[in-house]
Amino acid sequence: MADIENPVVATDRGKVQGIAAGGAGGAVSFRGIPYAASPVGELRFAAPRPHPGWTGVRRIQSLTAAGVLDLLAAQAGDRAREIYDAYAARLPQGTPAQIFTAIGTDALFRDGSLQIADHHATHVYEFDYRPAEDPHSLGAAHCVELPFLFNTFDAYPDSPMLGRVGDSQRALGHGFGTAVAEFVRTGSVHDWLPYAPATPARIRHFA
């Protein structure tokens, strides 16, 4: 029998199963779908390559630790266990799927940025804001900082990435926008030290 609430959809790379957000007939979220081959090793700064695909049904929400290790081994070889354990220590309450998502997020968005920052005088930030009410477990979403930077909250009145917008969100946006504007204008920020290699304390967090 088909699972109406958590449907399986066939893509040209393999099958994926979604997660129903509000029961049958509601929105369905498909998470953890790789849109390209992992940008690691010789692919770090290369143009995106097609993902080789997978067999069976990809159920990111039901991944086990062993399943994550199998996926990591294909990308990181003998370092799979070391990588998994490091992220599991950072996310002690995280499920294997959440740990795998964190690893993939850093590989796609964080690691390469820091490699570039290691060789240039620049400032590095992480926009860690996540809505207080987060029923879809989106966390700190990619590009969520844009409404804060441009003060365009009103354009997204029902955005699950933003949640309820009040004085604290607008204050965060003002502080973030002020720092960005000062950097654009002067090349530095008076209360923000430039990034230094392997110095996480120099990364400014906005949350």
C-alpha positions in Angstrom: 0.0 0.0 0.0 1.3 3.5 -0.9 2.2 5.8 2.0 0.0 8.8 1.2 1.4 11.0 3.9 5.0 10.3 3.0 5.0 9.8 -0.7 7.8 8.3 -2.8 8.8 10.2 -5.9 11.1 9.0 -8.7 13.8 11.4 -10.0 16.3 10.8 -12.8 18.9 9.9 -10.1 16.8 7.6 -7.9 13.7 7.5 -5.6 13.2 9.8 -2.6 10.6 9.8 0.1 9.1 13.0 1.5 7.9 14.0 5.0 4.3 15.3 5.3 4.3 18.5 7.2 0.6 18.5 8.1 -0.8 15.1 7.4 -2.5 13.9 4.2 -3.2 16.6 1.8 -0.7 19.0 3.4 2.7 20.2 2.3 5.4 17.6 1.8 9.1 18.2 2.4 11.8 16.3 0.5 15.1 16.7 2.3 18.6 15.7 1.7 18.4 15.4 -2.1 21.9 15.8 -3.6 21.7 18.1 -6.6 25.3 17.4 -7.7 28.3 15.2 -6.9 29.8 16.2 -3.6 32.3 19.1 -4.1 35.2 17.4 -2.3 38.7 16.5 -3.4 39.4 17.3 -7.0 35.9 18.7 -7.4 36.3 21.3 -4.6 36.6 24.3 -7.1 35.4 22.6 -10.2 32.1 23.1 -12.0 29.3 21.0 -10.6 29.2 17.4 -11.8 26.0 15.3 -12.0 25.3 13.2 -9.0 25.9 9.5 -9.9 22.5 8.5 -8.4 21.5 5.8 -5.9 19.5 2.6 -5.7 16.5 2.0 -3.6 14.6 4.8 -1.9 16.5 7.7 -0.2 14.9 8.3 3.2 17.0 11.0 4.7 14.8 11.1 7.8 15.3 7.4 8.6 19.1 7.2 8.2 20.9 5.2 10.8 24.5 5.8 12.0 25.6 2.9 9.9 23.9 4.3 6.8 25.6 7.7 7.3 29.0 6.0 7.7 28.4 4.1 4.4 27.5 7.4 2.6 30.5 9.2 4.1 32.9 6.3 3.3 32.1 6.8 -0.4 33.2 10.5 -0.1 35.8 10.5 2.7 37.2 7.0 2.8 38.9 6.0 6.0 38.0 9.4 7.7 34.3 8.6 7.7 34.2 7.5 11.3 36.3 10.4 12.5 34.1 12.9 10.7 30.9 11.4 12.0 32.1 11.2 15.6 33.3 14.8 15.5 29.8 16.0 14.4 28.0 13.7 16.7 30.0 15.3 19.6 28.9 18.7 18.4 25.2 17.6 18.1 24.7 15.3 21.1 20.9 15.3 20.6 21.1 15.0 16.9 19.7 12.1 14.9 22.0 10.4 12.3 20.0 12.2 9.6 20.6 15.6 11.3 24.3 14.8 11.8 24.6 13.9 8.1 22.8 17.1 7.1 25.2 19.1 9.2 28.2 17.4 7.6 26.8 18.0 4.1 25.9 21.7 4.9 29.5 22.4 6.0 30.9 20.6 2.9 28.8 22.7 0.6 28.7 26.1 2.2 31.3 26.4 5.0 34.5 24.5 4.3 35.2 26.0 0.9 34.5 29.5 2.2 37.0 29.1 5.0 39.6 27.8 2.5 39.2 31.0 0.5 39.3 33.1 3.7 42.5 31.4 4.7 44.3 33.1 1.8 42.7 36.5 1.8 42.3 39.4 4.3 38.6 39.4 4.9 35.8 39.1 7.5 33.8 35.9 8.0 30.4 35.6 9.5 27.8 32.9 10.2 24.2 33.9 10.2 22.8 31.5 12.8 19.3 32.8 13.1 16.5 30.3 13.4 12.9 31.0 14.2 11.7 30.3 17.7 8.9 28.2 16.3 10.4 25.8 13.8 7.8 23.0 13.1 9.6 21.9 10.0 13.0 21.7 11.6 14.5 24.1 9.0 17.1 25.5 11.5 19.3 28.3 10.2 18.3 28.3 6.5 20.5 29.2 3.6 19.9 32.8 2.4 17.7 33.6 5.4 20.0 36.7 6.1 18.7 38.5 3.0 15.5 39.9 4.5 17.6 41.0 7.5 20.2 42.7 5.3 17.6 44.6 3.1 14.9 45.0 5.7 12.3 43.3 3.5 10.6 41.3 6.2 7.2 42.5 5.1 7.7 40.8 1.7 7.7 37.4 3.4 4.8 37.5 5.9 4.4 33.7 6.1 8.0 32.5 5.7 8.7 29.5 7.8 12.4 30.4 7.7 11.7 33.7 9.4 8.9 32.9 11.8 7.3 35.8 13.6 9.2 39.0 13.0 9.3 41.4 15.9 11.7 44.0 17.5 14.5 41.5 18.1 14.6 40.3 14.5 14.6 43.9 13.2 17.4 44.8 15.7 19.4 41.8 14.4 18.8 43.0 10.9 19.9 46.5 11.7 23.1 45.3 13.4 23.9 43.0 10.5 23.2 45.6 7.8 25.3 48.2 9.6 28.3 45.9 9.8 28.0 45.0 6.1 27.6 48.6 5.1 30.7 49.6 7.1 32.7 46.9 5.5 31.6 47.9 2.0 32.4 51.5 2.7 35.7 51.2 4.5 37.0 47.6 4.0 36.8 46.9 7.8 34.4 46.9 10.7 35.4 48.8 13.9 34.3 46.1 16.3 35.0 43.0 14.2 38.5 41.6 13.8 39.5 40.2 10.4 39.5 36.4 10.0 42.7 34.5 10.8 43.3 30.9 9.6 42.1 28.3 12.1 40.7 30.9 14.5 37.0 30.2 15.0 36.8 33.1 17.5 37.3 35.5 14.6 34.0 34.3 13.0 31.2 36.7 13.9 27.9 35.1 14.6 24.5 36.7 14.0 21.6 35.0 15.6 
